[in-house]
Amino acid sequence: MALVRKDAGGRAAGSASGPSRIEEARELLERAYAVLIEGMDARGAREHFVAAADVLEHCVRWNPEDTTALRELGRVRCELGQQAAAATAYRKVFRLAGDNPEALLTAAQESLFDIKEDELAREILEHVPAPLRGERWTAVWNDLERRAALRKAFPLSGEELLALKEHLFDRGIVRLEAATPRIACGHTLRETDAWLTERGRAAGAAGAVAAVAAALAGLGARCDCEVLLNVDPLDPCDTLAHWKAFAARRAFWRREAKLEALFAEGRAFEDRAEHERALAAFDAALVLAPDRARLHLYRARGLQALHRWEEALAACDRAAELAPEEPAPHFARAEVLLDLERPEEAAVAARRAIARAGDAPPAEAFQTLASALVDGGLWSEALAELDRGLAVHADHAELVYLRGYCLFRLGRAEDARTAFEQARRLSPQEDYPWYETAGDDGSDA
């Protein structure tokens, strides 16, 4: 049985037996919340939530005692409306916490506020031994009791309060064009009253409106903006932190959207061989995100197409600095060095690309390495690398053709002709004429 280390809070600290994918899930959640908050695509948000749930389920299968993954999974299941599954995840967290009071209190708080499972929170709190119930336990218990009282007395249901807040947000009571919220409120409950009237609460029943207004005032809301920012009786939180996080996410995703638009524009220009315009788009993207290796790589391609070799090489080097373990920058560097007629350096870069590409490097990497060795007159070494490449990519016509060329240069004319014919069979649309004019003695005719 594998031993799982736990931190002081009772959470699994991970294992060396496999990579944690929790950060991948969190990135998907950030995307989901951004899509949801921006109101761009509810279906798209759900797709991100589902993808995050799949990743977290993988984490839990790999390590059933990973409480961090279980807690995140509970939150995601709650977002997907799968309340029973959310409660099941947190019940496992409860079980794994054992008698650790800090871990139990964390599970209780998150059950209360993150997945809205009040009864589970109560069960967890009651499990904490009486001698260990300190100030934090008392605070969480008081929150639980407060929620119970509010559920009983508050005149709006959770769904109604959410609908009211959405109405106020749609009416522009709070706007987030800048880094902090901008309030556009007349300091009255006019929009709140309008929503209540529309929902029938005020139709000939002034007392109902007064009751809601009194309840809202009791929660710190005497005007529309305070309803939106202050009133959340069943999920108290630091609203300033919430709106700052909201604004930061909006700024981040707007920048990402602009980046993707510039990148797509650059790719479109590149496809049409409009290399100057493609380069301008990639340069504009790099102003927004100077540390993106991918952008430097595409900039290098544009510079290479414009025969600006030294600048292209510098762009490849910058990409390699930013992503040293990725094969693509080294492969691109090898291509540029071939154009600069520096085959020895090109071979070194191509070998680095292959070493970083895992168990199945792309055929193009072997092709570039072999081309560099051929340019250096190292026919035997080139042949050996091509054989390595063909062991992985047996039907790659260019590798087969280049192998034939090396065989011919090594004086193995019959083997070379066999390789050339195989290349033609693999790619009949390509024109491989060179061998037909070559002499059978291993020299050019």
C-alpha positions as CSV (number, residue, x, y, z in Angstrom):
1,M,0.0,0.0,0.0
2,A,1.3,3.4,-0.9
3,L,2.0,5.8,2.0
4,V,0.5,9.3,1.5
5,R,2.2,12.1,3.4
6,K,-0.1,14.7,4.9
7,D,0.4,18.3,5.8
8,A,-0.5,19.9,9.1
9,G,-4.1,20.4,8.0
10,G,-4.6,16.7,7.2
11,R,-4.4,17.3,3.4
12,A,-2.5,14.9,1.2
13,A,0.9,16.4,0.4
14,G,1.3,14.5,-2.9
15,S,3.4,11.7,-4.1
16,A,6.4,11.2,-6.3
17,S,4.6,8.4,-8.2
18,G,2.9,10.8,-10.6
19,P,2.4,14.4,-11.4
20,S,-0.4,16.4,-9.7
21,R,-2.9,17.8,-12.1
22,I,-4.7,20.0,-9.6
23,E,-3.2,23.2,-11.1
24,E,-4.5,22.1,-14.4
25,A,-8.0,21.8,-12.9
26,R,-7.7,25.2,-11.2
27,E,-6.8,26.8,-14.5
28,L,-9.9,25.3,-16.0
29,L,-11.9,26.7,-13.1
30,E,-10.5,30.1,-13.7
31,R,-11.6,30.0,-17.3
32,A,-15.0,28.7,-16.3
33,Y,-15.6,31.5,-13.8
34,A,-14.3,34.1,-16.3
35,V,-16.7,32.9,-19.0
36,L,-19.5,32.8,-16.5
37,I,-18.9,36.2,-15.0
38,E,-18.4,37.9,-18.3
39,G,-21.7,36.4,-19.4
40,M,-20.2,35.3,-22.7
41,D,-21.2,31.7,-22.8
42,A,-22.9,29.7,-20.1
43,R,-22.4,26.5,-22.1
44,G,-18.7,27.2,-22.5
45,A,-18.4,27.7,-18.7
46,R,-20.1,24.4,-18.1
47,E,-17.7,22.7,-20.5
48,H,-14.7,24.1,-18.4
49,F,-16.4,22.9,-15.2
50,V,-16.9,19.4,-16.6
51,A,-13.3,19.3,-17.9
52,A,-12.0,20.4,-14.4
53,A,-14.2,17.7,-12.8
54,D,-12.6,15.0,-15.1
55,V,-9.1,16.1,-14.2
56,L,-9.9,16.1,-10.4
57,E,-11.6,12.7,-10.7
58,H,-8.3,11.5,-12.2
59,C,-6.4,13.0,-9.3
60,V,-8.7,11.2,-6.8
61,R,-8.4,7.9,-8.6
62,W,-4.6,8.2,-8.6
63,N,-4.6,9.1,-4.9
64,P,-7.9,8.5,-3.1
65,E,-6.5,10.3,0.0
66,D,-5.7,13.6,-1.8
67,T,-8.0,15.9,0.2
68,T,-7.0,19.0,-1.9
69,A,-8.4,17.3,-5.0
70,L,-11.5,16.1,-3.1
71,R,-12.2,19.6,-1.9
72,E,-11.8,21.1,-5.3
73,L,-14.0,18.3,-6.8
74,G,-16.7,19.1,-4.2
75,R,-16.7,22.7,-5.3
76,V,-16.9,21.8,-9.0
77,R,-19.7,19.3,-8.5
78,C,-21.6,22.1,-6.6
79,E,-21.1,24.4,-9.6
80,L,-22.5,21.8,-11.9
81,G,-25.6,21.4,-9.7
82,Q,-24.5,17.9,-8.6
83,Q,-25.1,18.5,-4.9
84,A,-25.1,14.9,-3.8
85,A,-21.7,14.3,-5.5
86,A,-20.4,17.5,-3.9
87,A,-21.5,16.3,-0.5
88,T,-20.0,12.9,-1.1
89,A,-16.6,14.5,-1.9
90,Y,-16.6,16.5,1.3
91,R,-17.8,13.6,3.4
92,K,-14.6,11.8,2.2
93,V,-12.6,14.9,3.3
94,F,-14.4,14.7,6.7
95,R,-13.4,11.0,7.0
96,L,-9.8,11.6,6.1
97,A,-9.5,14.5,8.5
98,G,-9.7,12.0,11.4
99,D,-9.4,13.8,14.7
100,N,-7.3,16.7,13.4
101,P,-9.3,19.8,14.6
102,E,-7.8,22.2,12.1
103,A,-8.6,19.9,9.2
104,L,-12.1,19.3,10.6
105,L,-12.8,23.0,10.9
106,T,-11.6,23.7,7.4
107,A,-13.9,21.0,6.1
108,A,-16.8,22.4,8.1
109,Q,-16.2,26.0,6.8
110,E,-16.0,24.8,3.2
111,S,-19.1,22.6,3.6
112,L,-20.9,25.6,4.9
113,F,-19.9,28.3,2.5
114,D,-18.5,26.5,-0.6
115,I,-21.0,23.8,-1.2
116,K,-23.8,25.0,1.0
117,E,-24.2,21.7,2.9
118,D,-25.2,23.1,6.3
119,E,-26.2,19.7,7.8
120,L,-22.8,18.2,6.9
121,A,-21.1,21.2,8.4
122,R,-23.0,20.7,11.6
123,E,-22.1,17.0,11.7
124,I,-18.4,17.8,11.2
125,L,-18.5,20.5,13.9
126,E,-20.2,18.1,16.4
127,H,-17.4,15.6,15.7
128,V,-14.8,17.9,17.1
129,P,-14.1,16.8,20.7
130,A,-15.4,19.4,23.2
131,P,-11.9,20.1,24.8
132,L,-10.6,21.1,21.3
133,R,-13.4,23.5,20.4
134,G,-11.6,26.9,20.5
135,E,-12.4,30.3,19.1
136,R,-12.3,29.2,15.5
137,W,-14.8,26.4,16.2
138,T,-17.1,28.9,17.9
139,A,-16.9,31.3,15.0
140,V,-17.9,28.6,12.5
141,W,-20.7,27.3,14.7
142,N,-22.0,30.9,15.0
143,D,-21.9,31.3,11.3
144,L,-23.9,28.1,11.0
145,E,-26.5,29.2,13.5
146,R,-26.7,32.6,11.8
147,R,-27.4,31.0,8.4
148,A,-30.1,28.8,9.9
149,A,-31.8,31.9,11.4
150,L,-31.5,33.8,8.1
151,R,-32.9,31.0,6.1
152,K,-35.9,31.1,8.3
153,A,-36.4,34.8,8.5
154,F,-35.0,36.4,5.3
155,P,-37.9,37.4,3.0
156,L,-36.1,36.5,-0.2
157,S,-35.0,33.0,-1.2
158,G,-31.4,32.4,-2.3
159,E,-32.6,32.2,-5.9
160,E,-34.6,35.4,-5.6
161,L,-31.7,37.3,-4.1
162,L,-29.4,36.1,-6.9
163,A,-32.0,37.2,-9.5
164,L,-32.2,40.6,-7.8
165,K,-28.5,41.0,-7.9
166,E,-28.3,40.1,-11.5
167,H,-31.0,42.7,-12.2
168,L,-29.0,45.4,-10.4
169,F,-25.8,44.4,-12.2
170,D,-27.6,44.5,-15.6
171,R,-28.8,48.0,-14.7
172,G,-25.2,49.1,-14.3
173,I,-25.3,49.8,-10.5
174,V,-21.7,48.5,-10.4
175,R,-19.4,48.8,-13.4
176,L,-15.9,47.3,-13.6
177,E,-14.3,49.1,-16.5
178,A,-11.4,50.1,-14.3
179,A,-9.3,48.1,-11.8
180,T,-11.8,48.8,-9.0
181,P,-15.6,48.9,-9.1
182,R,-17.3,52.1,-10.2
183,I,-20.6,52.8,-8.4
184,A,-23.5,54.3,-10.4
185,C,-26.1,54.4,-7.8
186,G,-28.7,57.1,-6.8
187,H,-28.4,56.0,-3.2
188,T,-32.0,54.8,-3.2
189,L,-33.7,51.5,-3.5
190,R,-35.3,52.5,-6.8
191,E,-34.0,49.6,-8.9
192,T,-34.6,47.1,-6.1
193,D,-38.2,48.3,-5.7
194,A,-38.6,48.1,-9.5
195,W,-37.5,44.5,-9.4
196,L,-39.8,43.7,-6.5
197,T,-42.7,45.3,-8.3
198,E,-42.0,43.4,-11.5
199,R,-41.9,40.2,-9.5
200,G,-45.3,41.0,-8.0
201,R,-44.1,41.6,-4.4
202,A,-45.3,45.2,-4.5
203,A,-48.6,44.8,-6.3
204,G,-51.0,46.4,-3.8
205,A,-48.8,45.3,-0.9
206,A,-46.7,48.1,0.4
207,G,-46.1,46.1,3.6
208,A,-44.2,43.4,1.6
209,V,-41.9,46.0,0.1
210,A,-41.3,47.5,3.6
211,A,-40.5,44.1,5.0
212,V,-37.9,43.4,2.3
213,A,-36.4,46.9,2.7
214,A,-36.2,46.5,6.5
215,A,-34.5,43.1,6.1
216,L,-32.0,44.5,3.5
217,A,-31.3,47.5,5.8
218,G,-30.6,45.1,8.6
219,L,-27.9,43.5,6.5
220,G,-26.2,46.8,5.6
221,A,-28.1,47.6,2.5
222,R,-30.0,50.9,2.3
223,C,-29.6,51.5,-1.4
224,D,-29.2,49.6,-4.6
225,C,-25.4,49.4,-4.7
226,E,-25.3,48.1,-1.1
227,V,-27.8,45.4,-2.0
228,L,-25.5,44.3,-4.7
229,L,-22.2,44.6,-2.7
230,N,-23.2,43.9,0.9
231,V,-26.1,41.5,1.0
232,D,-25.2,37.9,0.9
233,P,-26.8,36.5,4.0
234,L,-26.1,32.9,3.3
235,D,-22.5,33.4,2.1
236,P,-20.8,36.2,4.0
237,C,-17.5,37.2,2.4
238,D,-15.1,40.1,2.0
239,T,-16.9,41.9,-0.7
240,L,-14.0,44.3,-1.5
241,A,-11.7,41.3,-2.1
242,H,-14.4,39.7,-4.2
243,W,-14.8,42.7,-6.5
244,K,-11.0,43.2,-6.7
245,A,-10.7,39.5,-7.8
246,F,-13.6,40.0,-10.2
247,A,-11.9,43.0,-11.8
248,A,-8.5,41.3,-11.9
249,R,-10.0,38.2,-13.7
250,R,-11.8,40.5,-16.2
251,A,-8.6,42.4,-17.0
252,F,-6.7,39.1,-17.4
253,W,-9.2,37.5,-19.7
254,R,-9.6,40.7,-21.8
255,R,-5.8,40.7,-22.2
256,E,-5.9,37.0,-23.1
257,A,-8.7,37.7,-25.7
258,K,-6.7,40.5,-27.3
259,L,-3.6,38.3,-27.3
260,E,-5.4,35.4,-29.0
261,A,-6.9,37.8,-31.6
262,L,-3.4,39.2,-32.4
263,F,-2.0,35.7,-32.6
264,A,-4.8,34.5,-34.9
265,E,-4.3,37.6,-37.1
266,G,-0.6,36.9,-37.3
267,R,-1.2,33.2,-38.2
268,A,-3.7,34.3,-41.0
269,F,-1.1,36.7,-42.5
270,E,1.5,34.0,-42.2
271,D,-0.8,31.5,-44.1
272,R,-1.1,34.1,-46.9
273,A,2.7,34.7,-46.9
274,E,2.2,38.3,-45.8
275,H,5.2,38.0,-43.5
276,E,5.7,41.7,-42.7
277,R,2.1,42.0,-41.5
278,A,2.3,38.7,-39.6
279,L,5.5,39.9,-37.8
280,A,3.7,43.2,-36.9
281,A,0.9,41.2,-35.3
282,F,3.2,39.0,-33.3
283,D,5.2,42.0,-32.2
284,A,2.0,43.7,-31.0
285,A,1.2,40.5,-29.0
286,L,4.6,40.5,-27.4
287,V,4.0,44.0,-26.1
288,L,1.2,42.5,-24.0
289,A,3.0,39.3,-23.1
290,P,6.7,39.6,-23.6
291,D,7.3,36.3,-21.7
292,R,5.3,34.0,-24.0
293,A,7.7,31.5,-25.7
294,R,5.1,30.7,-28.4
295,L,5.0,34.3,-29.6
296,H,8.8,34.5,-29.9
297,L,8.7,31.3,-31.9
298,Y,6.2,32.6,-34.4
299,R,8.1,35.9,-34.6
300,A,11.2,33.8,-35.4
301,R,9.3,32.1,-38.2
302,G,8.3,35.5,-39.7
303,L,11.9,36.8,-39.5
304,Q,13.2,33.6,-41.1
305,A,10.7,34.0,-44.0
306,L,12.0,37.5,-44.5
307,H,15.6,36.3,-44.5
308,R,16.4,38.2,-41.3
309,W,18.4,35.3,-40.1
310,E,20.3,36.8,-37.1
311,E,17.1,38.4,-35.7
312,A,15.3,35.1,-36.2
313,L,18.1,33.3,-34.3
314,A,17.8,35.8,-31.4
315,A,14.0,35.2,-31.2
316,C,14.6,31.4,-31.1
317,D,17.2,31.9,-28.3
318,R,14.7,34.0,-26.3
319,A,12.0,31.3,-26.7
320,A,14.5,28.7,-25.5
321,E,15.3,30.8,-22.4
322,L,11.6,31.1,-21.6
323,A,10.9,27.4,-22.2
324,P,14.2,25.5,-21.9
325,E,12.7,22.1,-21.7
326,E,10.4,22.5,-24.7
327,P,11.7,21.0,-28.0
328,A,10.2,23.6,-30.4
329,P,12.6,26.5,-29.7
330,H,15.6,24.2,-30.3
331,F,14.1,22.8,-33.5
332,A,13.4,26.3,-34.8
333,R,16.9,27.3,-33.9
334,A,18.3,24.4,-35.9
335,E,16.3,25.4,-38.9
336,V,17.6,29.0,-38.8
337,L,21.2,27.8,-38.3
338,L,20.8,25.6,-41.4
339,D,19.8,28.7,-43.4
340,L,22.8,30.5,-42.0
341,E,25.0,27.6,-43.3
342,R,26.2,26.7,-39.8
343,P,25.6,22.9,-39.9
344,E,27.6,22.0,-36.8
345,E,25.5,24.3,-34.5
346,A,22.3,23.2,-36.3
347,A,23.1,19.6,-35.5
348,V,23.6,20.5,-31.8
349,A,20.3,22.3,-31.7
350,A,18.4,19.5,-33.5
351,R,19.8,16.9,-31.0
352,R,18.6,19.1,-28.1
353,A,15.1,19.2,-29.7
354,I,15.1,15.4,-30.1
355,A,16.3,14.9,-26.5
356,R,13.4,17.0,-25.2
357,A,10.7,15.5,-27.4
358,G,10.1,12.3,-25.4
359,D,9.7,8.8,-26.8
360,A,8.5,9.8,-30.2
361,P,10.3,12.9,-31.6
362,P,8.7,14.3,-34.8
363,A,10.1,13.1,-38.1
364,E,10.9,16.7,-39.0
365,A,13.4,16.9,-36.1
366,F,15.3,13.8,-37.5
367,Q,15.1,15.3,-41.0
368,T,16.7,18.6,-39.8
369,L,19.4,16.8,-37.9
370,A,20.2,14.6,-40.8
371,S,20.3,17.6,-43.2
372,A,22.7,19.4,-40.8
373,L,25.0,16.3,-40.8
374,V,24.7,16.0,-44.6
375,D,25.7,19.7,-45.0
376,G,28.7,18.9,-42.9
377,G,29.6,15.9,-45.0
378,L,28.9,13.4,-42.2
379,W,27.1,10.8,-44.3
380,S,27.5,7.9,-41.9
381,E,26.2,9.9,-38.9
382,A,23.3,11.2,-40.9
383,L,22.4,7.7,-42.0
384,A,22.4,6.5,-38.4
385,E,20.1,9.4,-37.3
386,L,17.8,8.7,-40.2
387,D,17.6,5.0,-39.2
388,R,16.6,6.2,-35.7
389,G,13.9,8.4,-37.1
390,L,12.6,5.7,-39.4
391,A,12.3,3.3,-36.4
392,V,9.6,5.7,-35.2
393,H,8.3,7.0,-38.5
394,A,8.8,4.1,-40.9
395,D,6.6,5.6,-43.7
396,H,7.9,9.1,-43.8
397,A,8.9,9.7,-47.4
398,E,11.3,12.6,-46.8
399,L,13.3,10.5,-44.3
400,V,13.4,7.6,-46.7
401,Y,14.5,9.8,-49.6
402,L,17.2,11.5,-47.5
403,R,18.4,8.0,-46.4
404,G,18.7,7.1,-50.0
405,Y,20.8,10.2,-50.7
406,C,23.2,9.3,-47.8
407,L,23.5,5.7,-49.0
408,F,24.4,6.9,-52.5
409,R,27.0,9.2,-51.1
410,L,28.4,6.3,-49.2
411,G,28.8,4.3,-52.5
412,R,25.8,2.0,-51.8
413,A,24.1,2.7,-55.1
414,E,21.7,-0.3,-55.1
415,D,20.5,0.3,-51.5
416,A,20.1,4.0,-52.5
417,R,18.0,3.2,-55.5
418,T,15.8,0.9,-53.3
419,A,15.3,3.7,-50.8
420,F,14.5,6.2,-53.6
421,E,11.8,3.9,-55.1
422,Q,10.3,3.4,-51.6
423,A,10.1,7.2,-51.2
424,R,8.3,7.5,-54.5
425,R,5.8,4.8,-53.5
426,L,5.2,6.5,-50.2
427,S,4.7,9.9,-51.7
428,P,3.9,9.6,-55.4
429,Q,2.9,13.2,-55.7
430,E,6.4,14.3,-54.8
431,D,9.1,14.7,-57.5
432,Y,12.2,12.8,-56.5
433,P,14.3,13.1,-59.8
434,W,17.8,13.3,-58.4
435,Y,18.6,9.6,-58.3
436,E,17.7,9.1,-62.0
437,T,20.6,11.3,-63.1
438,A,23.0,9.7,-60.6
439,G,25.7,7.3,-61.8
440,D,25.7,3.7,-60.5
441,D,29.3,4.1,-59.2
442,G,28.4,6.4,-56.4
443,S,29.1,9.7,-58.2
444,D,27.0,12.3,-59.9
445,A,26.5,11.6,-63.6
